[in-house]
Amino acid sequence: MIQKKDFLKVILLSIITCGIYEIIFLYEYDKELRSVLTHTKKRPPEYLLAFVLSLLTCGLFMFYWYYMVFASQADEAKATGVVFNVEDPVVMTICMIIPFFNIYLLCDNFNKLLEE
């Protein structure tokens, strides 16, 4: 069963584990997001592939992965009538440079899609 994402839990565990929990969270998040996205054909690359390509590109590929996640969430939201606080995937991707804000957006958008 898919559960809502708790932003504070993710942040606290990520700080305690020096970022390891964030990697695990994003892997699980990616798997659950794929089952939630039912009205859109736009899919982000799988997280493990994105993680490896991010290592090879000094982190640049992760911007693309976040953009694709946010774009697929936005498409799903439009198809289901869900309203996000920030709807533009480009703005959401730019916001990922703010520490932990990208995790907040991921959790908030995911939870809103679950409520649909």
C-alpha positions in Angstrom: 0.0 0.0 0.0 1.3 3.4 -0.9 1.6 5.8 2.0 1.8 9.6 2.2 5.3 11.0 2.3 6.4 12.7 5.5 8.8 15.6 4.6 10.2 16.1 8.2 10.9 12.3 8.5 12.8 12.3 5.2 14.9 15.4 6.2 15.7 14.2 9.7 16.7 10.7 8.6 18.7 12.2 5.7 20.6 14.5 8.1 21.2 11.6 10.6 22.5 9.2 7.9 24.5 11.9 6.0 22.3 11.7 2.9 22.0 7.9 2.6 18.4 7.9 3.5 17.6 10.4 0.8 19.0 8.1 -1.8 16.8 5.2 -0.5 13.8 7.6 -0.2 14.2 8.7 -3.8 14.5 5.1 -5.0 11.3 4.1 -3.2 9.6 7.3 -4.3 10.3 6.6 -7.9 8.8 3.1 -7.7 5.7 4.4 -6.0 5.3 7.4 -8.3 5.2 5.1 -11.3 2.2 3.3 -9.9 0.5 6.7 -9.2 1.0 8.1 -12.7 -2.0 6.5 -14.5 -3.2 9.4 -16.7 0.1 10.5 -18.2 2.5 8.8 -20.6 5.4 11.1 -19.6 7.7 9.1 -17.3 11.0 10.1 -15.7 14.0 7.7 -16.1 14.3 5.2 -13.4 16.0 6.5 -10.3 18.9 4.0 -10.3 19.8 5.0 -13.9 19.5 8.6 -13.0 21.7 8.1 -10.0 24.5 6.4 -12.0 24.2 9.0 -14.8 24.3 11.8 -12.2 27.6 10.4 -10.9 29.0 10.3 -14.4 27.9 13.9 -15.2 28.9 15.4 -11.8 25.3 15.7 -10.7 23.9 17.4 -13.8 21.7 14.5 -14.9 19.8 14.8 -11.6 18.4 18.2 -12.7 16.9 16.4 -15.7 15.5 13.6 -13.6 13.9 16.1 -11.2 12.5 18.0 -14.2 10.9 14.9 -15.6 9.5 13.9 -12.2 7.9 17.3 -11.8 6.7 17.4 -15.4 5.0 14.0 -15.1 3.4 15.0 -11.8 2.1 18.2 -13.4 0.6 16.3 -16.3 -1.0 13.8 -13.9 -2.4 16.8 -11.8 -3.9 18.4 -14.9 -5.5 15.2 -15.9 -7.0 14.6 -12.5 -7.8 18.2 -11.5 -5.3 18.3 -8.7 -3.8 21.8 -7.9 -0.2 22.0 -6.8 1.3 25.0 -5.0 3.9 25.3 -7.7 2.8 23.9 -11.1 5.6 24.8 -13.5 8.1 22.0 -13.8 10.9 24.4 -14.7 10.3 26.5 -11.6 10.2 23.4 -9.5 13.5 22.2 -10.9 15.1 25.6 -10.3 13.8 25.4 -6.7 15.8 22.3 -6.2 18.9 24.3 -5.5 17.3 25.4 -2.3 18.4 22.8 0.3 15.6 20.3 1.1 13.0 22.3 -0.9 13.0 19.7 -3.7 12.1 17.0 -1.1 9.3 19.2 0.2 7.9 19.6 -3.3 8.2 15.9 -4.1 6.4 15.0 -0.9 3.7 17.6 -1.2 2.9 16.9 -4.8 2.9 13.1 -4.2 0.5 13.5 -1.3 -1.8 15.6 -3.3 -1.8 13.1 -6.1 -2.7 10.3 -3.6 -5.7 12.4 -2.3 -7.2 12.5 -5.8 
